[in-house]
Each structure stands twice: as structure tokens, then as C-alpha cells.
């Protein structure tokens, strides 16, 4: 089974606050960062995971995605433990995001979630900060 390695991150300045996602699809050498509005850190982490799965499927096609193992790395230990069924998800909005991710996972052969230290997630983190910095610059120009 072909493997696609992806790093995701989500963050907010304030919790909740202005939030963004960052995704680095290492195998395909693609990176993305975008603002997602006023959200919590956990909302942003889940948003990044969802975005990554949707983007990978769009890039490689639904037919090929069935034969792919998506190996996701993130520095949110909470999200990893929730997605790996170690922790329960108590917040209703996160439960909804979890279900969206679960449905997206059905389009892939396998999806795994692994926690990594922040130092190993620099590209995705940089995309989050780049998106938030650019949004801040844009709003200061208005």
C-alpha cells in the first residue's frame, strides 16, 4: 500500500481567537495554510486534519485514495488520543468534526494518527503562523 506522509497543525491566537490551519503533505511536497475564522485551538487542529484528508483525495483522486495509507503526524497529543479512541470527546462541536474526519477516512485504505513533538512539526506550524500573520497584515491595512 502506498503511503502518504502528512503533518498538520492548527492554532488560534487567543483561545478562542483568530485561527488558522497548516498542512504539509510531505510525500507530495505540498503545503497549505489558511485562516478559518474565530475558533479554539482544538477546532483548528481538527480543521487541519479534515482539510488534509480532503486535499489529498482531491490531489490523487478518489479511486487511488482507496489504495493509500495516510500517515498523519501532529503535535496535538489531545487530538491524537481522541482520534485513536484513547480519550472521549466531550464537546459537541468536536464530536461533529470527529465524525466528519471519520467519514473522510472511509475514502482511504488506512489512516493513522501519530503525535510528534512540536520541533518535528515545524512546516505545518509555519503555515499556521504565516496565514495568521498575513491576515493580521491585511486587516491592519484596512
C-alpha positions as CSV (number, residue, x, y, z in Angstrom):
1,X,0.0,0.0,0.0
2,X,1.4,3.4,-1.0
3,X,2.0,5.7,1.9
4,X,1.4,9.5,2.1
5,X,3.0,11.3,5.0
6,X,1.3,14.5,6.1
7,X,1.9,16.9,9.0
8,X,-1.0,19.0,10.3
9,X,-1.3,21.8,12.8
10,X,-4.0,24.2,13.9
11,X,-3.7,27.2,16.1
12,X,-5.5,30.2,17.4
13,X,-4.3,33.5,18.8
14,X,-6.4,33.6,21.9
15,X,-8.4,30.5,22.8
16,X,-10.8,31.1,21.1
17,X,-9.4,33.6,18.8
18,X,-8.3,34.2,15.2
19,X,-7.4,30.7,14.0
20,X,-5.7,29.0,11.1
21,X,-4.7,25.6,9.8
22,X,-1.4,24.4,8.4
23,X,-0.9,21.2,6.3
24,X,2.4,19.9,4.9
25,X,1.9,16.8,2.6
26,X,5.5,15.7,2.7
27,X,5.1,12.9,0.1
28,X,3.5,15.2,-2.4
29,X,5.7,18.2,-1.5
30,X,2.6,20.4,-1.0
31,X,1.9,22.9,1.8
32,X,-1.2,24.9,2.7
33,X,-2.1,27.5,5.3
34,X,-5.3,29.4,5.7
35,X,-7.3,31.3,8.2
36,X,-10.5,29.7,9.4
37,X,-12.1,32.4,11.5
38,X,-12.7,32.7,15.2
39,X,-12.1,29.2,16.7
40,X,-10.4,27.3,19.5
41,X,-7.0,25.6,19.2
42,X,-8.8,22.2,19.2
43,X,-11.2,23.3,16.5
44,X,-8.2,24.4,14.4
45,X,-6.4,21.1,14.9
46,X,-9.4,19.1,13.7
47,X,-9.9,21.5,10.9
48,X,-6.4,20.9,9.7
49,X,-6.8,17.1,9.7
50,X,-10.1,17.4,7.8
51,X,-8.6,19.8,5.3
52,X,-5.6,17.4,4.8
53,X,-7.7,14.4,4.0
54,X,-9.9,16.3,1.6
55,X,-6.9,17.9,-0.1
56,X,-5.1,14.5,-0.5
57,X,-8.2,12.9,-2.0
58,X,-8.6,15.9,-4.4
59,X,-4.9,15.7,-5.5
60,X,-4.7,11.9,-6.1
61,X,-8.3,11.1,-6.9
62,X,-10.9,9.0,-5.1
63,X,-10.0,5.8,-6.8
64,X,-6.3,5.9,-5.9
65,X,-7.1,7.1,-2.4
66,X,-8.6,3.7,-1.6
67,X,-5.2,2.2,-2.0
68,X,-3.3,4.7,0.1
69,X,-2.2,4.7,3.7
70,X,-2.3,8.3,5.0
71,X,0.2,8.6,7.9
72,X,-0.7,11.8,9.8
73,X,1.6,13.5,12.3
74,X,0.6,16.3,14.6
75,X,1.8,17.9,17.8
76,X,-1.6,17.9,19.4
77,X,-1.5,15.0,21.8
78,X,-5.1,15.6,22.7
79,X,-6.3,15.3,19.1
80,X,-4.2,12.2,18.5
81,X,-5.6,10.5,21.6
82,X,-9.1,11.4,20.7
83,X,-8.7,10.2,17.1
84,X,-7.1,7.0,18.4
85,X,-10.1,6.3,20.7
86,X,-8.0,6.7,23.9
87,X,-9.8,9.9,25.1
88,X,-13.5,10.6,24.9
89,X,-14.7,13.7,23.1
90,X,-17.0,15.7,25.3
91,X,-17.6,18.9,23.3
92,X,-20.4,18.5,20.8
93,X,-18.7,20.7,18.1
94,X,-15.5,18.5,18.3
95,X,-17.7,15.4,18.1
96,X,-19.1,16.7,14.8
97,X,-15.6,17.4,13.5
98,X,-14.5,13.9,14.6
99,X,-17.4,12.4,12.6
100,X,-16.5,14.4,9.5
101,X,-13.0,13.1,9.7
102,X,-14.2,9.6,10.3
103,X,-16.3,9.8,7.1
104,X,-13.4,11.2,5.1
105,X,-11.2,8.3,6.4
106,X,-13.5,5.9,4.6
107,X,-12.1,7.1,1.3
108,X,-8.6,5.8,2.2
109,X,-7.1,2.4,2.6
110,X,-5.8,3.3,6.0
111,X,-5.3,6.5,8.1
112,X,-3.1,6.6,11.2
113,X,-2.6,9.5,13.7
114,X,0.7,9.9,15.5
115,X,1.8,12.5,18.0
116,X,5.2,14.2,17.3
117,X,7.0,16.9,19.3
118,X,6.5,20.5,18.1
119,X,10.1,20.5,16.7
120,X,9.1,17.8,14.3
121,X,6.1,19.7,13.0
122,X,7.7,22.9,12.0
123,X,6.4,23.1,8.4
124,X,2.8,22.8,9.4
125,X,3.3,25.2,12.3
126,X,4.9,27.7,10.0
127,X,1.9,27.5,7.6
128,X,-0.4,28.3,10.5
129,X,1.7,31.3,11.6
130,X,2.1,32.5,8.0
131,X,-1.7,32.5,7.5
132,X,-2.3,34.3,10.7
133,X,0.5,36.9,10.1
134,X,-0.8,37.6,6.6
135,X,-4.4,38.0,7.9
136,X,-3.1,40.4,10.6
137,X,-1.2,42.5,8.0
138,X,-4.3,42.6,5.7
139,X,-6.6,43.8,8.5
140,X,-4.1,46.4,9.6
141,X,-4.2,47.8,6.0
142,X,-8.0,48.4,6.1
